[in-house]
């Protein structure tokens, strides 16, 4: 049996502002984020992966996992014209279009996404490739971003969306067949 623990990184100042990230933006954790990362109690794992973004690696290190394998597939989706803006700013500039952009980015089959950003197919395709490369047995711990956790849930158990505040841990399991969701643990 394979047990996969996915952990959303602790918060940054940009998370508090609720702004969509730029593709290569890499802010450090906020002081509150550092404190949260230190409080995370996570299970042991045979292998630990992390998105290459500093905020994710910092979360892993502060949670007690300084040695991680680089997993570029776990990087957050590219948001194109949405990057750097809040939802209110997006609606003020683009009306109803941002809802369509998010819906297409959230659809694993969609050839569309935010202008200048990633398509639903491309985003989910890279997450699926990472899931497909996981071992058949053991325990895997992976530190990633909210969008990546959401994509993994859509691809494994068909959940459209789950609230995943910074520090949330999602546990999925698979025993030679379909995945099942065994836990959603909010940050303590």
Secondary structure, 3 states (H helix, E strand, C coil): CEEEEEEECCCEHHHHHCCCCCCCCCCCECHHHHHHHHHCCCCCCCEEEECCCHHHHHHHHHCCCCCCEECHHHCCCCCHHHCCCCHHHHHHHHCCHHHHHHHHHCCCCCCCECCCCCEHHHHHHHHHHHHHCCCCCEEEEEEECHHHHHHHHHHHHCCCCCCCCCCCEEEEEECCCCEEEEEEECCC
